Amino acid sequence: MKYQSTRGQAPILGFEDALLAGLAADGGLYLPQSWPVFTADTLRSLQGADYATIASRVMAPFMEGWIEHDELLAMLRETYAVFDHPAVVPMVQAGSNDWLLELFHGPTFAFKDVALQLLGRLFDRALERRGERITIVGATSGDTGSAAIAGCADRANMDVTILFPHGRVSEVQRRQMTTVDAANVHCIAIEGTFDDCQALVKAMFNDAGFRSRMNLAAVNSINWARVMAQSVYYVVSAVRLGAPDRPIAYCIPSANFGAAFAGYVAKQMGLPIAQFIIATNTNDILHRFLESGSYRPSGVVPTLSPSMDIQISSNFERLLFEVHGCDPEATSHLMARLSQSGGFEAEPEALARTQTMMASHRLDDDGMRAEMARMQDDCGIIVDPHTACGTAAARSSGLDPGIPVITHAQAHPAKFPDAVAEAIGRRPDMPDRLARLMGRTERVTVLPNDLAAVQAFISNESG
Ligand SMILES: *Cc1c(COP(=O)(O)O)cnc(C)c1O
């Protein structure tokens, strides 16, 4: 399989290069040049198979020629054995035809583990083959940093350094990063804000000397392999409910559109997905686009679902490319308008194509509290505020009630105990694995918001 950039001006790459490149050289995002398609019989043959088996079948075509099937299957078995449920992504029933897909059984209790646990292993294999070592650097306001650390800890060919704003992440989030006991993991608490942390990371990538000396790399959500790994849980959940002989709808609380685009990939591969419902909080750029075709970022407002508080949805470029006839010129044109005039309008046919696949819904903080309470009262299920955006969207979707709706449960409610307590009057039980973090030793270095100090620390600690 070869990979091309959505903007058409970067080299065509094989899987390994696309994996390590992250962002394409022309600023675009890598996509496979064609979609592998499963027949109905092939999908039927996956019914009853375990997660790793289905994952190997779904992902093999994207890595063809890079890894043999047996090695891939062994890697996937190891990857998903760290999840605390034998089904990896179990489902619970929330209504006669409503389901929750629990994506939070990985090491950090949110769905990013599904992809990042695999990404660390794929990176390690690629680096081993090349005889290279990389330094992964990232900034986090909470969840992504811990998932990246958990995915990279103790991997042979990489160091990982995560910057977070000192005193501005929750205690659980901080401990999920600072208590990981691995020599290649480094946490820096910056005396500043999340934006300061992001600016420092950007400055390190823009420092060509430092970048090549340290072989800097990122594991952000534009990496193709993350999308690829997430397309698996659509296939897994759909065949459990009778696909390909039954259409399924998905409701996805969205921000960077990685999880949602992975659903589009599964649909292109032949999964009968009747409808996607894109759920947002009041940072609703995706909802506004799907209603009007106008893509225009506004300021970020903090909400009860912080992992969805973003302005620019980075993976959305992949969908724009697809619905504009896979035309890199059209995509480049839209992206240029976004950076020059702060927004763009999609072509009417492209919008129509998107709207036949995707509906959307927005929920504010009061709505999230009400929905968390309703889920507790009606179904006896405690959901986190991100998932609540999804279950509310699923209910108001007006879909044919004969079509099962699967809502992604994105994070364990114990990761957001205060928001849950505001809604249902008590804090959710903390899983033992999370509770044990509270007693562990933390390893973290507090540094000023100063590029030279951060670079000196990373040069010293990595390698
Ligand atoms: C990352 C995250 C999201 C947003 O997912 P995208 O793939 O960026 O759309 C939603 N909820 C939670 C809990 C997250 O951690």
The ligand as an SDF file (V2000), in Angstrom:
LIG
                    3D

 15 15  0  0  0  0  0  0  0  0999 V2000
   -9.3220   12.6680   22.3680 C   0  0  0  0  0  0  0  0  0  0  0  0
  -10.6860   12.5800   22.9640 C   0  0  0  0  0  0  0  0  0  0  0  0
  -11.8410   12.9570   22.2220 C   0  0  0  0  0  0  0  0  0  0  0  0
  -11.7590   13.4980   20.8080 C   0  0  0  0  0  0  0  0  0  0  0  0
  -11.4610   12.5100   19.8520 O   0  0  0  0  0  0  0  0  0  0  0  0
  -10.9890   12.8670   18.3710 P   0  0  0  0  0  0  0  0  0  0  0  0
  -10.5230   11.5870   17.7780 O   0  0  0  0  0  0  0  0  0  0  0  0
   -9.9020   13.8900   18.5150 O   0  0  0  0  0  0  0  0  0  0  0  0
  -12.1760   13.4210   17.6520 O   0  0  0  0  0  0  0  0  0  0  0  0
  -13.0730   12.8130   22.8260 C   0  0  0  0  0  0  0  0  0  0  0  0
  -13.1930   12.3310   24.0890 N   0  0  0  0  0  0  0  0  0  0  0  0
  -12.1250   11.9500   24.8280 C   0  0  0  0  0  0  0  0  0  0  0  0
  -12.3440   11.4360   26.2100 C   0  0  0  0  0  0  0  0  0  0  0  0
  -10.8310   12.0740   24.3110 C   0  0  0  0  0  0  0  0  0  0  0  0
   -9.7680   11.7030   25.0650 O   0  0  0  0  0  0  0  0  0  0  0  0
  1  2  1  0
  2  3  1  0
  2 14  2  0
  3  4  1  0
  3 10  2  0
  4  5  1  0
  5  6  1  0
  6  7  2  0
  6  8  1  0
  6  9  1  0
 10 11  1  0
 11 12  2  0
 12 13  1  0
 12 14  1  0
 14 15  1  0
M  END
$$$$
